[in-house]
């Protein structure tokens, strides 16, 4: 059997979804009329698992893994490292500062976009997300040393 790109991707997605499903068992699922804290992670994990299994089912049509070009690996590793750093900094710095810094670093330093649009987008996108979750959905977000 030739190992193909979708074999690996489908397997990773299916296993990650199954892991989240197993880890989400402690949260109450609730009902459609009154959803619990576990409804979103369980629903997303089930969709992720189903998508992974779908990829596995049609993997024979994807290119062989040996044919892939790995030239974007350093870029992908840098983005993953920045995401991990953002996760670690979310509680100490708060959502607003961490989100703005993450977006700015990704857009300005990694993607090399102009300074002013990168800064404006980073601030605006974080502000919209903060407003949506904090005010409209009343979801508590981590507050940093500046109080927001």
N, C-alpha and C positions, 0 to 999 in steps of 0.2 A: 504494500500500500504506500502510495506517495503522500507524504504529509503536506497538506495544503494550508494556505493562509486562513481560510475559514474554519478549518479544523481547530487551529490554535485559538482564534478569536472566539468562536462559538463555545469551545470548552472553557475558556476563561470567563466569559459572560455567564454561562450556565452555572459554573462553580461559584462565582461571586454572588449570583442571585440566590443560589441555594444556601450559601453562608449567611447572607442577610436574612433570608427567611428563617433560618434556624436561630439567629441572634435576636430576631424580632418577636419571638414567642412570648417574652415577658410582658410586652406591651398590650394593653387592652385593644381589641379590634373594633368593638362597638358595632353599630348598625349603619345602614346607609342614611337613615334619618338622624342619627346621632353618632357620627364617626368617633372612634377612639384614637389614641396616640399611635396605635400600631397599624391603622388602616393604610396610611400612605406608604410607609416602608414595606409592608407586606405586599401591597398592590404593585409597587414599582419593582420589587424583587421578583414577584411572579412574572411580570412582563419581561424583565431582564432574563430570567431563566428561560422563558418561552422563546424569546428572541435568540438566545444562544443556541437552544436546541434547533431552532429554525435554520440558523447558520450551519450547524453541524449536518443537518439533513441535506442541504444543497451544496456542501463543501466541495464536491467533486468538480463543480464548475468553476472554482476559483483557481488562481495561479498557484503553482507549487511554492512552498515556503522557500526553497532554495533559490528561486528566481527573483525574490524580493530585493530591492535596493535598500540598503540600510543607511543611506546618506543623511536622512532626517533624524537618526537616532540621537545625536547630541542635542538637537533642538527639542525633541520630545522629552528627553531626560531633564533638560533645564526647566521646561514647563512643569513637569511632574515635581521636581525639587521645589520650585516656587509655590506650587499648590500645597506641598507638605509643610513648607515654612509658614504659609498663611494659616494652615490649620493650627500649627503650634503657637502662632502669635494672636489668634482670634480672641482668646480670653484675656491675655494681658494688655493688648492694645485696643481691644474693642472692635466691633464690626465695621464701623465707619472708617476708622483709620486703616485697618487691615485691608478692607475691600478696596479702598482708594489706592493704597500703596501697591497692592497686587495688580490691579488693572493698569496703573501707571507704569509699573515695571514691565509688564507684558507688552503694553502698546508702545511705549517710548523706547525702552532699552532693548527689548527682544525683537520686536517687529520694526523698530526704527522709523516710527511715524513722527511727524512734527510735534514739537513740545507743547504748544498751546492747545491744539486739538486733542492731544493725548491727555493732557491735564483736565481739560474741560469735560471730555467724555468720562474720565475716571471719576470725577467728582459728581457729575450728573447721574451716571448709572448707579453709583453707590447711593446717592440721595433718593433716587426713585425706588430702589430695592428696599432701602431703610424705611421709606414712607409706606410702601406696600406692606411689609411685614410688621413693622412696629406700630403703625397707626391704624391702617385699614384692617389688618388681620389680627392685631393685638398680640403678636408673638414677641416675647421678650428676646431681645438681641443683646449679646455681650456688650457692656459699656466699658470703655477704656478709661485711662487716667484723666481724660478731658471731660468725661461725663456724658459722652454720646457714642 
